[in-house]
């Protein structure tokens, strides 16, 4: 069974669909363990747990490697960098208005065909999230994007040769349509042992084999008590090119098994619409934007490392 942690085509997020769920908080007030202090802010165990839990719902998300304490450390490091970026944005006076957040939230709902906000709230609640937490994360993401533009926007140059090379080697030549995905989730039990994780893996393999023999997803859901998510149609233009390249190799109707932080997922390509061959001229703007963003994020990450060295950080795990 392929492991999402190994990178490749599944190493990138389904942009505009799952990214904003990355670390939204539930807002619950509990007494809990503090894992780190970043200048004058704390990072709690629940924040790390929330990040791991939210990633479970992200087909295509880049997953940290390792397990146990090593995995906790990687998630904690990601949260430390987020705290530092947020503090730096505040120091520079970078703000996002409530109106901008509301507009972005409305676009999020429209993009994902969400008409009933109550249904959205119920769906988020299943992952321990809230609409308020989602809006907060949208605002945080917009703030960090503006900081990224200031820090790295003028330092990255993508040449025509870079774009052509990516098109020739990595870009899917067909697209322009939409893709519909269905995801069957099989989470690990809370605090699962390696033996328990192995049981979930074996069950996922068994369910996949049953599906290949003609057992429907609905029958599998009822028989095994698993959660199925129909992601509806996603514009291929909203996919990262590397993820689109991976999905282009999965035939319509096929199911691809992947391992996540919290368990296993069976991801099925249900349908594709209006796919067409894209020339270099048609694809170049999307590729250039993707490469520009990727290089900016590399530059920003290096800059954030220097900020971390200047900060007072105490880790308690």
C-alpha positions, -999 to 999 in steps of 0.1 A, spaced: 0 0 0 15 34 -10 25 57 18 17 93 14 46 102 36 70 91 8 62 121 -13 57 119 -50 25 130 -67 6 130 -34 30 154 -17 10 185 -24 -23 198 -12 -55 200 -32 -52 238 -34 -83 259 -24 -101 228 -12 -82 214 18 -55 239 26 -75 261 49 -84 232 72 -48 227 82 -48 239 118 -82 255 126 -89 254 163 -120 240 179 -122 268 205 -128 244 234 -116 255 268 -96 227 285 -67 224 309 -40 208 289 -3 202 285 19 230 272 45 217 247 63 249 238 66 286 246 74 309 216 83 343 229 51 352 248 28 326 233 23 289 242 16 259 220 -6 232 236 -9 195 231 -44 201 216 -30 223 189 -6 196 178 -34 170 180 -57 193 160 -31 197 132 -27 159 130 -65 153 131 -72 179 104 -46 164 81 -66 132 81 -92 149 60 -67 162 34 -63 138 4 -30 149 -12 -16 167 18 21 167 24 25 145 54 54 146 79 75 114 81 82 95 113 60 83 142 55 88 179 77 115 194 94 123 161 60 130 144 50 152 174 82 171 170 77 178 133 41 190 139 53 211 168 80 227 146 54 236 120 33 253 147 63 272 160 70 286 125 33 296 122 34 315 155 66 333 144 51 342 111 20 355 127 40 376 152 62 391 124 31 400 104 17 418 134 49 436 140 49 448 104 13 460 106 0 434 82 -38 430 87 -68 414 71 -102 429 76 -133 410 86 -148 419 53 -119 403 34 -122 372 55 -160 370 49 -154 374 12 -128 346 12 -152 324 32 -180 330 7 -156 321 -21 -146 289 -2 -182 279 1 -189 286 -36 -158 267 -48 -168 237 -28 -206 238 -37 -215 245 0 -250 260 1 -260 250 36 -238 265 63 -254 243 89 -243 212 70 -208 227 68 -208 232 106 -218 196 112 -191 184 88 -165 205 106 -177 193 140 -169 157 130 -133 167 127 -134 187 159 -135 220 140 -158 251 139 -168 277 114 -152 303 136 -120 283 137 -121 279 99 -126 317 94 -97 323 118 -75 300 98 -86 317 65 -75 351 80 -42 336 93 -35 322 58 -42 355 41 -20 373 66 9 348 60 4 351 22 9 389 25 40 384 46 54 359 21 49 384 -7 67 411 12 96 388 22 101 368 -9 80 383 -37 109 403 -53 136 377 -48 124 349 -70 128 347 -108 112 320 -129 126 319 -164 109 307 -196 133 278 -196 121 268 -161 85 268 -173 93 249 -205 113 223 -186 85 217 -161 59 214 -189 80 189 -208 89 167 -178 61 170 -152 30 188 -164 0 166 -173 -8 174 -210 -45 169 -206 -68 189 -183 -89 219 -182 -118 200 -169 -130 188 -135 -123 157 -114 -145 141 -88 -130 122 -59 -145 99 -32 -125 92 -1 -130 63 24 -114 71 57 -101 45 82 -86 63 112 -63 47 138 -78 42 173 -68 70 198 -32 62 210 -30 33 186 -1 8 190 19 -5 160 -2 -37 162 -34 -18 161 -22 3 131 -13 -29 113 -48 -42 119 -62 -10 103 -38 -14 73 -49 -50 68 -86 -40 70 -80 -13 44 -64 -38 21 -93 -62 26 -119 -35 19 -100 -25 -13 -100 -61 -24 -138 -63 -17 -143 -31 -37 -123 -45 -67 -146 -76 -66 -177 -54 -71 -188 -46 -35 -201 -10 -36 -188 18 -14 -221 21 3 -222 -16 12 -186 -13 25 -196 17 46 -225 -2 62 -206 -34 66 -174 -20 81 -186 12 97 -162 35 78 -166 72 68 -170 81 31 -165 116 18 -177 126 -17 -155 156 -26 -177 165 -56 -161 180 -87 -128 199 -83 -115 221 -112 -82 206 -124 -69 241 -126 -72 243 -88 -48 213 -84 -11 216 -80 5 204 -112 24 176 -94 -9 163 -79 -27 166 -112 2 146 -127 -4 118 -102 -42 118 -107 -38 117 -144 -23 82 -140 -53 70 -120 -80 57 -143 -116 68 -138 -132 43 -114 -98 32 -99 -91 35 -62 -57 44 -48 -48 35 -12 -27 59 8 -14 61 44 -21 93 64 -11 106 98 -42 92 114 -49 61 94 -55 50 59 -76 64 30 -89 48 -2 -91 76 -28 -113 69 -59 -114 89 -90 -152 89 -98 -154 110 -129 -137 135 -151 -153 162 -172 -143 181 -204 -106 172 -203 -86 185 -233 -50 186 -244 -33 218 -232 -5 234 -253 25 250 -237 11 284 -243 -21 275 -225 -4 258 -196 25 283 -191 7 309 -169 -4 281 -144 30 266 -144 48 299 -139 25 308 -110 31 274 -94 69 276 -98 69 312 -85 49 302 -54 71 271 -48 104 291 -49 89 319 -28 79 294 -1 115 281 -1 129 316 3 104 324 30 112 292 49 149 301 49 141 335 62 118 321 89 147 299 101 167 331 108 137 345 127 136 314 148 172 318 158 165 353 171 135 342 191 131 328 226 117 293 222 114 268 250 103 232 241 88 211 268 82 176 254 
